[in-house]
Amino acid sequence: MISGIAITPFDAAAILIVLAATLGYLNHRFVKMPPSIGLTVMGAVASLIVVGLDKLIPGSSASRDIVRFLSGIDFHNTLMNGMLSFLLFAGALHVDWGEMRRGGWPIIVLSTIGVVTSTALIGGGVYLIGGLLGLSIPIAWCLVFGALISPTDPVAVMGIMKQAAVPPTLQATVAGESLFNDGVGVVVFAIILGAALSGEPLSVSHAAVLFAEEAGGGIVLGLVTGWIAYRAMHSIDDYKVEVMISLAVVMGGYALASRIHVSGPVAMAVAGLIIGNKGVAHAMSDTTRDYLLKFWALIDDLLNAVLFLLIGLEVVVIPADARLIALGVAAIPLVLVARAIAVIGPLAAMRPFLSLGALAPVTLIWGGLRGGISVALALGLPDGAARSFALAATYIVVLFSVIVQGGTVERVIRWRSAREQD
């Protein structure tokens, strides 16, 4: 309820879409920053303006109204059980399976061992830094943060890599690793979050069994639903029905995954790969292909716009504690170092068998941007002190990643490419 007016789920969705569209227009028309950067910055600026108004104008309740509005959104169900399925399916549609197979081993290793390594390093580092700052954060919640901040988002980097003449196999490796580390990261996040909420010690053997069940079951479900959708699309030629089939795969497949307790994000990533490759190549006319890919590109952009706006608005609800800001700032180099170790170690071990070239480390490390998935997972955390720390740290890390890494990655890749040619 805001100032006595009840806010329905439809009202909440309408407010977010109107805000995202308005800020998106202002950014495109006047500011002209990349969409993800523009919405993040403008959402943060809008939040800071609201906080400033409350300080300057006695009796202003803008901050309290936003807090009430945000508290009325069931982030956990909305994001974990809905939005993630759309984001991962949309991302998978644009991954080239043929090129990705050439970098298969790096993708598998980086998206599994790399994610687990990064989660452990970041979780341990945050626990130590929090202790030094006087923040008593249980190790389980530090690992929850490590899991949610480890997945990377390739969207902002893919176009840059093509312009910088990055080899196609490395491009596919970056996209494939990001796609699967999103799915794996969500599974690891859910397992650690369950342990943190229960208060029971995290058993490595039990976690490994849960991971195998959820990830393995998700792969099987994704193969089945993706294949059924492919066969259905192959038997007709009607772009409206085929787009609806893809929508049914995401919504129905994710709902089924939650019922049978397998990973919906992994299932949607696999189903998206099948439809985006085999379906696009063999089951669709040019008209259907155009409509389907544009439809899911719009869904992806819309959801990311709302997520980046939400993380900007969440500044209002983060407690004004300098220690949280210090922890978030310290998490930036920690996340980068953990990513470097999680990338360089596996690449060095695989070098005798497969080399992705000199551009691979810098592209995978500096181009490993944090984005919508991390924001969605942080927003989906249950209320409590740990949520405040995770939101603050996620906000600062994602802001740095999107603005600094996203704004300089093209120059970094071109610089490294030029040095390799010399």
C-alpha positions as CSV (number, residue, x, y, z in Angstrom):
1,M,0.0,0.0,0.0
2,I,1.3,3.4,-0.9
3,S,-0.2,6.4,1.0
4,G,-3.4,4.4,1.6
5,I,-3.6,3.0,-2.0
6,A,-3.5,-0.7,-2.3
7,I,-0.9,-1.9,-4.9
8,T,-1.9,-5.0,-6.8
9,P,0.6,-7.3,-8.6
10,F,-0.6,-5.7,-11.9
11,D,-0.1,-2.2,-10.5
12,A,3.5,-3.1,-9.4
13,A,4.2,-4.5,-12.9
14,A,2.7,-1.5,-14.5
15,I,4.8,0.9,-12.4
16,L,8.0,-0.9,-13.2
17,I,7.3,-1.1,-16.9
18,V,6.4,2.6,-17.1
19,L,9.5,3.6,-15.1
20,A,11.8,1.3,-17.3
21,A,10.3,2.7,-20.5
22,T,10.6,6.3,-19.3
23,L,14.2,6.0,-18.2
24,G,15.0,3.9,-21.3
25,Y,13.6,6.7,-23.5
26,L,15.4,9.4,-21.6
27,N,18.7,7.4,-21.9
28,H,18.3,6.7,-25.6
29,R,17.2,10.3,-26.4
30,F,19.5,12.3,-24.3
31,V,22.1,10.4,-22.2
32,K,23.0,7.8,-24.9
33,M,24.7,5.3,-22.7
34,P,24.4,1.5,-23.4
35,P,20.9,0.4,-22.1
36,S,22.1,-1.7,-19.2
37,I,24.5,1.0,-18.1
38,G,22.0,3.8,-18.6
39,L,19.2,2.1,-16.7
40,T,21.5,1.2,-13.8
41,V,22.9,4.7,-13.5
42,M,19.5,6.4,-13.9
43,G,17.8,4.1,-11.5
44,A,20.5,4.8,-8.9
45,V,20.3,8.6,-9.5
46,A,16.5,8.5,-9.2
47,S,16.9,6.7,-5.9
48,L,19.5,9.2,-4.6
49,I,17.2,12.0,-5.6
50,V,14.4,10.4,-3.6
51,V,16.7,10.1,-0.6
52,G,17.8,13.7,-1.0
53,L,14.3,15.0,-1.1
54,D,13.5,13.2,2.1
55,K,16.5,15.0,3.7
56,L,15.7,18.4,2.3
57,I,11.9,18.5,2.5
58,P,10.5,17.9,6.0
59,G,7.6,15.5,6.1
60,S,8.5,13.9,2.7
61,S,7.6,10.2,2.6
62,A,9.0,9.3,-0.8
63,S,11.5,6.9,0.6
64,R,8.9,5.2,2.8
65,D,6.5,4.9,-0.2
66,I,9.2,3.2,-2.3
67,V,10.1,0.9,0.6
68,R,6.4,-0.1,1.0
69,F,6.1,-0.6,-2.8
70,L,9.2,-2.8,-2.9
71,S,8.2,-4.8,0.2
72,G,4.9,-5.6,-1.5
73,I,6.7,-7.5,-4.3
74,D,7.3,-11.1,-3.7
75,F,10.8,-11.1,-5.2
76,H,11.6,-14.7,-4.4
77,N,8.7,-16.2,-6.3
78,T,8.6,-13.6,-9.0
79,L,12.3,-13.8,-9.8
80,M,13.4,-17.3,-8.8
81,N,10.2,-19.0,-10.1
82,G,9.5,-16.9,-13.2
83,M,11.9,-14.3,-14.5
84,L,15.0,-16.5,-14.5
85,S,13.4,-19.0,-16.8
86,F,12.8,-16.3,-19.4
87,L,16.3,-14.8,-19.1
88,L,18.1,-18.1,-19.5
89,F,15.9,-19.3,-22.4
90,A,16.3,-16.0,-24.2
91,G,20.1,-16.1,-23.7
92,A,20.4,-19.7,-24.9
93,L,18.5,-19.0,-28.2
94,H,21.5,-17.0,-29.5
95,V,24.3,-19.4,-28.7
96,D,25.8,-21.2,-31.7
97,W,25.9,-24.9,-30.7
98,G,28.3,-25.7,-33.5
99,E,31.0,-23.2,-32.4
100,M,30.3,-23.9,-28.7
101,R,31.1,-27.6,-29.2
102,R,34.7,-26.7,-30.2
103,G,35.1,-25.1,-26.8
104,G,33.2,-27.8,-25.1
105,W,35.7,-28.8,-22.4
106,P,36.5,-25.2,-21.4
107,I,32.8,-24.4,-21.1
108,I,32.1,-27.5,-19.0
109,V,35.1,-26.9,-16.7
110,L,34.6,-23.1,-16.3
111,S,30.9,-23.3,-15.7
112,T,31.2,-26.0,-13.0
113,I,34.6,-26.1,-11.3
114,G,35.1,-22.4,-12.1
115,V,31.7,-21.4,-10.5
116,V,32.3,-23.6,-7.4
117,T,35.9,-22.2,-7.0
118,S,34.7,-18.6,-7.4
119,T,31.9,-19.2,-4.9
120,A,34.3,-20.6,-2.3
121,L,36.9,-17.8,-2.8
122,I,34.4,-15.0,-2.7
123,G,32.5,-16.4,0.2
124,G,35.7,-16.9,2.2
125,G,37.0,-13.5,1.3
126,V,33.7,-11.7,2.3
127,Y,33.7,-13.6,5.6
128,L,37.2,-12.3,6.4
129,I,36.6,-8.8,5.2
130,G,33.3,-8.6,7.1
131,G,35.0,-9.7,10.3
132,L,37.6,-7.0,9.9
133,L,34.8,-4.4,9.4
134,G,33.0,-5.6,12.5
135,L,30.2,-7.3,10.5
136,S,29.2,-10.7,11.9
137,I,28.1,-12.5,8.7
138,P,27.6,-16.3,8.9
139,I,29.9,-18.1,6.5
140,A,26.8,-19.7,4.9
141,W,25.5,-16.3,3.9
142,C,28.9,-15.3,2.6
143,L,28.8,-18.3,0.4
144,V,25.3,-17.4,-0.8
145,F,26.7,-14.1,-1.9
146,G,29.6,-15.9,-3.6
147,A,27.2,-18.1,-5.5
148,L,24.9,-15.3,-6.7
149,I,27.8,-13.0,-7.9
150,S,29.8,-15.7,-9.7
151,P,27.6,-16.1,-12.8
152,T,28.6,-13.9,-15.7
153,D,26.5,-12.1,-18.4
154,P,27.9,-12.1,-22.0
155,V,25.3,-9.9,-23.6
156,A,27.2,-6.6,-23.4
157,V,30.4,-8.3,-24.6
158,M,29.3,-10.4,-27.6
159,G,28.9,-7.5,-30.0
160,I,32.3,-6.0,-28.9
161,M,34.1,-9.3,-29.4
162,K,32.7,-9.5,-33.0
163,Q,34.0,-6.0,-33.8
164,A,37.4,-6.8,-32.2
165,A,37.8,-9.9,-34.4
166,V,37.9,-12.3,-31.5
167,P,38.0,-15.9,-32.9
168,P,34.6,-17.5,-33.2
169,T,35.5,-20.4,-30.9
170,L,36.4,-18.0,-28.1
171,Q,33.2,-16.0,-28.7
172,A,31.2,-19.2,-28.4
173,T,33.2,-20.3,-25.3
174,V,32.4,-17.0,-23.6
175,A,28.7,-17.2,-24.5
176,G,28.4,-20.9,-23.7
177,E,30.3,-20.6,-20.4
178,S,28.2,-17.7,-19.3
179,L,25.0,-19.5,-20.2
180,F,25.8,-22.7,-18.3
181,N,27.5,-20.9,-15.4
182,D,24.2,-19.0,-15.0
183,G,22.3,-22.4,-14.7
184,V,25.0,-24.0,-12.5
185,G,25.3,-20.8,-10.4
186,V,21.5,-20.8,-9.7
187,V,21.7,-24.5,-8.6
188,V,24.7,-23.8,-6.3
189,F,22.9,-20.7,-5.0
190,A,19.7,-22.7,-4.2
191,I,21.6,-25.4,-2.4
192,I,23.7,-23.0,-0.2
193,L,20.6,-20.8,0.4
194,G,18.7,-23.9,1.6
195,A,21.5,-24.7,4.1
196,A,21.7,-21.0,5.2
197,L,18.0,-20.9,5.9
198,S,17.9,-24.2,7.7
199,G,20.9,-23.3,9.9
200,E,22.3,-26.8,9.4
201,P,26.0,-27.3,8.4
202,L,26.5,-27.6,4.6
203,S,27.5,-31.2,3.8
204,V,29.7,-31.4,0.7
205,S,28.6,-34.9,-0.1
206,H,24.9,-34.0,0.3
207,A,25.4,-30.8,-1.7
208,A,27.0,-32.9,-4.5
209,V,24.1,-35.3,-4.6
210,L,21.6,-32.5,-4.7
211,F,23.6,-30.8,-7.5
212,A,23.7,-34.0,-9.5
213,E,19.9,-34.5,-9.1
214,E,18.9,-30.9,-9.9
215,A,21.4,-30.3,-12.7
216,G,21.1,-33.8,-14.2
217,G,17.3,-33.7,-14.0
218,G,17.2,-30.2,-15.5
219,I,19.3,-31.4,-18.5
220,V,17.0,-34.3,-19.1
221,L,13.9,-32.2,-18.8
222,G,15.3,-29.5,-21.1
223,L,16.2,-32.2,-23.7
224,V,12.6,-33.6,-23.6
225,T,10.8,-30.3,-23.7
226,G,13.1,-28.8,-26.3
227,W,12.7,-31.8,-28.6
228,I,8.9,-31.9,-28.2
229,A,8.8,-28.2,-29.1
230,Y,11.2,-28.7,-32.1
231,R,9.0,-31.6,-33.5
232,A,5.8,-29.5,-33.0
233,M,7.4,-26.5,-34.8
234,H,8.7,-28.7,-37.6
235,S,5.2,-30.0,-38.3
236,I,3.6,-26.6,-38.9
237,D,4.3,-23.2,-40.4
238,D,2.6,-20.5,-38.4
239,Y,4.8,-18.0,-36.6
240,K,2.1,-17.0,-34.1
241,V,1.6,-20.6,-32.9
242,E,5.4,-21.3,-33.0
243,V,6.1,-18.3,-30.8
244,M,3.4,-19.5,-28.4
245,I,5.0,-23.0,-28.3
246,S,8.3,-21.4,-27.3
247,L,6.4,-19.5,-24.6
248,A,4.8,-22.7,-23.4
249,V,8.1,-24.4,-23.2
250,V,9.4,-21.7,-20.8
251,M,6.4,-21.4,-18.6
252,G,5.2,-25.0,-18.6
253,G,8.7,-26.4,-18.5
254,Y,9.7,-24.3,-15.5
255,A,6.5,-25.0,-13.7
256,L,7.1,-28.8,-14.2
257,A,10.7,-28.5,-13.1
258,S,9.6,-27.0,-9.8
259,R,7.1,-29.8,-9.3
260,I,9.6,-32.6,-9.9
261,H,12.4,-30.8,-8.0
262,V,14.9,-30.4,-10.8
263,S,16.7,-27.3,-12.0
264,G,14.4,-25.1,-14.1
265,P,17.2,-22.7,-15.1
266,V,19.3,-25.6,-16.5
267,A,16.2,-27.1,-18.2
268,M,15.4,-23.8,-19.9
269,A,19.1,-23.3,-21.0
270,V,19.1,-26.7,-22.7
271,A,15.7,-26.2,-24.2
272,G,16.7,-22.8,-25.6
273,L,19.8,-24.3,-27.1
274,I,17.8,-27.0,-29.0
275,I,15.2,-24.5,-30.3
276,G,17.8,-21.8,-31.0
277,N,19.9,-24.2,-33.1
278,K,18.0,-27.2,-34.4
279,G,14.7,-25.4,-34.3
280,V,15.9,-22.2,-36.0
281,A,17.9,-24.2,-38.6
282,H,15.4,-26.9,-39.6
283,A,11.9,-26.2,-38.1
284,M,11.2,-22.6,-39.0
285,S,10.5,-20.5,-42.0
286,D,12.3,-17.2,-42.4
287,T,9.2,-15.3,-41.1
288,T,8.9,-17.5,-38.0
289,R,12.6,-17.2,-37.3
290,D,12.5,-13.5,-37.5
291,Y,9.4,-13.1,-35.2
292,L,10.6,-15.7,-32.7
293,L,14.1,-14.3,-32.3
294,K,12.9,-10.7,-32.1
295,F,10.2,-11.6,-29.6
296,W,12.7,-13.2,-27.2
297,A,15.2,-10.4,-27.7
298,L,12.5,-8.0,-26.6
299,I,11.6,-10.2,-23.6
300,D,15.3,-10.3,-22.6
301,D,15.8,-6.5,-22.9
302,L,12.5,-5.8,-21.0
303,L,13.4,-8.1,-18.1
304,N,16.9,-6.8,-17.9
305,A,15.6,-3.2,-17.9
306,V,13.3,-4.0,-15.0
307,L,16.0,-5.8,-13.1
308,F,18.6,-3.0,-13.4
309,L,15.9,-0.4,-12.5
310,L,15.0,-2.5,-9.4
311,I,18.6,-2.8,-8.2
312,G,18.9,1.0,-8.6
313,L,15.7,1.6,-6.5
314,E,16.9,-0.9,-3.9
315,V,19.4,1.8,-2.8
316,V,16.6,3.3,-0.8
317,V,16.0,0.2,1.3
318,I,19.7,-0.6,2.0
319,P,20.6,0.6,5.6
320,A,22.8,3.6,5.7
321,D,25.8,1.7,7.1
322,A,29.3,2.8,6.0
323,R,30.5,-0.7,6.7
324,L,28.2,-2.2,4.1
325,I,29.6,0.3,1.5
326,A,33.1,-0.6,2.5
327,L,32.3,-4.3,2.2
328,G,30.8,-3.8,-1.3
329,V,33.8,-1.8,-2.5
330,A,36.2,-4.4,-1.1
331,A,34.2,-7.1,-2.9
332,I,35.1,-5.6,-6.3
333,P,38.7,-6.7,-6.4
334,L,37.8,-9.9,-4.5
335,V,35.3,-10.8,-7.3
336,L,37.9,-10.0,-10.0
337,V,40.7,-12.0,-8.3
338,A,38.3,-15.0,-7.8
339,R,37.3,-14.8,-11.4
340,A,40.9,-14.7,-12.5
341,I,41.8,-17.8,-10.5
342,A,38.7,-19.6,-11.6
343,V,39.6,-18.9,-15.3
344,I,43.4,-19.0,-15.4
345,G,43.8,-22.3,-13.4
346,P,41.5,-24.4,-15.7
347,L,42.9,-22.8,-18.9
348,A,46.4,-23.6,-17.8
349,A,45.5,-27.2,-17.0
350,M,43.9,-27.6,-20.5
351,R,46.6,-25.9,-22.5
352,P,48.4,-29.1,-23.5
353,F,45.1,-30.4,-25.0
354,L,43.3,-27.2,-26.1
355,S,44.3,-23.6,-26.4
356,L,41.8,-20.7,-26.8
357,G,44.6,-18.2,-27.7
358,A,46.2,-15.3,-25.8
359,L,43.0,-13.3,-25.9
360,A,41.1,-15.9,-23.8
361,P,42.2,-14.9,-20.2
362,V,41.6,-11.2,-20.6
363,T,38.3,-11.7,-22.5
364,L,37.0,-14.2,-19.9
365,I,38.1,-12.2,-16.9
366,W,37.5,-8.6,-17.8
367,G,34.6,-9.5,-20.1
368,G,33.0,-11.6,-17.3
369,L,30.4,-8.9,-16.5
370,R,27.9,-9.4,-13.7
371,G,24.4,-8.5,-14.7
372,G,20.7,-9.5,-14.5
373,I,21.1,-13.0,-13.1
374,S,23.1,-11.7,-10.0
375,V,20.6,-8.9,-9.5
376,A,17.7,-11.3,-9.7
377,L,19.2,-13.7,-7.2
378,A,20.1,-10.9,-4.8
379,L,16.6,-9.4,-5.0
380,G,15.1,-12.8,-4.4
381,L,16.8,-13.3,-1.0
382,P,14.4,-13.5,2.0
383,D,14.2,-10.5,4.3
384,G,16.9,-10.2,7.0
385,A,20.3,-8.8,7.8
386,A,22.0,-11.0,5.3
387,R,19.8,-9.6,2.5
388,S,21.0,-6.0,3.3
389,F,24.6,-7.0,3.1
390,A,24.1,-9.0,-0.1
391,L,22.1,-6.3,-1.8
392,A,24.6,-3.6,-1.0
393,A,27.6,-5.7,-2.2
394,T,25.7,-6.9,-5.3
395,Y,24.7,-3.4,-6.2
396,I,28.2,-2.0,-5.9
397,V,29.9,-5.0,-7.7
398,V,27.3,-4.9,-10.6
399,L,27.5,-1.1,-10.9
400,F,31.3,-1.4,-11.2
401,S,31.0,-4.3,-13.6
402,V,28.5,-2.7,-15.9
403,I,29.9,0.8,-16.0
404,V,33.7,0.3,-15.6
405,Q,34.2,-3.2,-17.1
406,G,31.4,-2.8,-19.7
407,G,32.7,0.6,-20.6
408,T,36.3,-0.4,-21.1
409,V,36.2,-4.0,-22.2
410,E,36.3,-3.1,-25.9
411,R,39.5,-1.1,-25.4
412,V,41.0,-3.8,-23.3
413,I,40.3,-6.5,-25.9
414,R,41.6,-4.4,-28.7
415,W,44.7,-3.5,-26.8
416,R,45.4,-7.2,-26.0
417,S,44.7,-8.1,-29.6
418,A,47.1,-5.5,-30.9
419,R,49.8,-6.7,-28.6
420,E,49.3,-10.3,-29.8
421,Q,49.7,-9.2,-33.4
422,D,52.9,-7.3,-32.6
